[in-house]
Amino acid sequence: MATPWARIGCGEPTRLGLSPVSVSKIRRPDSGTPPVYTDAAGFRTAARILAEASGPIAMDAERASSFRYGERAFLVQAKREGTPAVLIAPEADRQACAEILGPVLSGETWVLHSAHNDLACLAELTMRPTTLLDTEIAALLLQEPRTGLGFLLEENLGIVLDKAHSNEDWSRTPLPRQWVDYAALDVEYLLPLADIFVEDLAAEGKTEFFAQENAHQLWLAAQPAAEKMWADIKGASHIDTAAGRRIAAALEQWRQATGEQTDTSVQRLLPNKTLIALAAGGRGLRSPRELKRMPLGHRIPANKMVEILQIIDDAVASSDTPPPRRSGGDDTMVRYGRDPRVEALWEHFKRTADAVAEDYTVDRRCLPNVATLKHLAVRLVVATENTATPAESVRDTVARTLADHHARPWQHDALLDALTAAAHDMGYRD
């Protein structure tokens, strides 16, 4: 019987099964270093190569968010069965890239690794798949001990890639040859890796799980991007003064505006750790020398230090109402989040989810996260105190919480009975 993967045109999977001693280190594609297409004429060549082939498309994208503002793609890699890796650098003419390559790459089945990292920046170029096969999701469903692409290629295909260039400045022009080879190899073996995983998932009865998880990733990518807020930065919840919140909001607004104007990564202007430290304890700073002594303060550009100090002074002196601690915060979660009853129920739910993951032989990350379980715990505790409205059954509360947090049907089926029983164990009954 053909595998689901074979039915969409990639043929039967081939597992090399190489022993550790016969692992092969690859530094360049077999067909040599590919060209990088950078203008409309090159984009048309790339489109023709891909359009003349058929079947799923291995895709990847390289960004430069540690150097440039935002998350846009500076290099797009694509490969179909029978084609070399096609490398596209869109920055010089993004409109032409979108108009020429968008129609060729969109509406197809894509194979990506860790697709949530790349779908948004590819969509900015009007490149959107109709079907997704994410090899990272497959690895999680198969309980691979590690899910990085390099590890998976070595374990399943006996291929070792040089991963030394993952954090380079991909906005650089022209790209060094070694970087081009690295980028090409990121898609060179994705199709055979996906072949193997789809066959293994079918053998374990997880084909439908995989389909639902991939569809969910596409749904997530289609949602509007949330506005970047200071309150979403790690550590922001510890800023507990009005002045501190004004400082944090002002600094975040400044670095976003300055980053966009200068096309500079906000982390290069003011690292998150420094911003939070300044909001929590930067009110007494008087000089650039003192600012440098703050956590990661030495990374702040020298010509921005006086401006940052002035922003802090203005925020301290302001009488404006401080911004809220978090965007879209749930007051109920804040009030009950540390309630001992919630903590006890939450811990039991986490143990239950761990056990379900083991029963289903999937990585725990394949099931709803601990935040979802905490929301469930809070809802059940709050329900015991709310006598003004008819009580909802425990089972219905579990089902509603899973639905509200976009649990996939297979996750709902896996967890509904187990979490309902866990709540009963802790004394929460209808």
Sequence and secondary structure as in RCSB ss.txt:
>XXXX:A:sequence
MATPWARIGCGEPTRLGLSPVSVSKIRRPDSGTPPVYTDAAGFRTAARILAEASGPIAMDAERASSFRYGERAFL
VQAKREGTPAVLIAPEADRQACAEILGPVLSGETWVLHSAHNDLACLAELTMRPTTLLDTEIAALLLQEPRTGLG
FLLEENLGIVLDKAHSNEDWSRTPLPRQWVDYAALDVEYLLPLADIFVEDLAAEGKTEFFAQENAHQLWLAAQPA
AEKMWADIKGASHIDTAAGRRIAAALEQWRQATGEQTDTSVQRLLPNKTLIALAAGGRGLRSPRELKRMPLGHRI
PANKMVEILQIIDDAVASSDTPPPRRSGGDDTMVRYGRDPRVEALWEHFKRTADAVAEDYTVDRRCLPNVATLKH
LAVRLVVATENTATPAESVRDTVARTLADHHARPWQHDALLDALTAAAHDMGYRD
>XXXX:A:secstr
   HHIIIII S       GGG EEESS TT S  EE SHHHHHHHHHHHHTS S EEEEEEE TTTSSS  EEE
EEEEETTS  EEE  GGGHHHHHHHHHHHHTTSEEEESSGGGTHHHHHTTT   SEEEEHHHHHHHTT S   HH
HHHHHHH EEE  TTTTS TT SS  HHHHHHHHHHHHTHHHHHHHHHHHHHHTT HHHHHHHHHHHHHHHHS  
    GGGSTTGGG  SHHHHHHHHHHHHHHHHHHHHHT  HHHHS HHHHHHHHHH TT  SHHHHHTSTTGGGS
 GGGHHHHHHHHHHHHH  S    SSTT  HHHHHHTT HHHHHHHHHHHHHHHHHHHHTT  GGGS  HHHHHH
HHHHHHHHHH  SS    HHHHHHHHHHHTT  HHHHHHHHHHHHHHHHHTT   
